[in-house]
């Protein structure tokens, strides 16, 4: 059974996701079983909070850098230079389309559930306790 995913993203790119100018999240390595799950956005230091979640509608995996940039450049939220620097000399690159974005009014600190929480370098599968806490937080905010 697949789990939801927690993605660690630099605050400068989180801001672009939240304002709608970045609709593609680029990854050197993708997690398994992407479809139908929530992807939780963890803004890395100095924010260190879960700020949003989204679902993936489209995945481009294993594309050349040139092809992936051509497909995603209109809503990449980064420059072409940043794109090529991020992927470096990788031959196969991936991107997921950010859809159904939900933003928390009050960002969530995972350490409230797990004091030993360590942010992922790239991504991690959500454990049960954190998953339930985040689900409840999004549900509560949606009802307000």
PyMOL commands that set and color helices and strands:
alter all, ss='L'
color gray80, all
select helices_A, chain A and resi 11-19+65-75+80-87+110-112+128-143
alter helices_A, ss='H'
color red, helices_A
select strands_A, chain A and resi 5-9+24-27+38-43+49-63+93-108+123-125
alter strands_A, ss='S'
color yellow, strands_A
deselect
rebuild
show_as cartoon
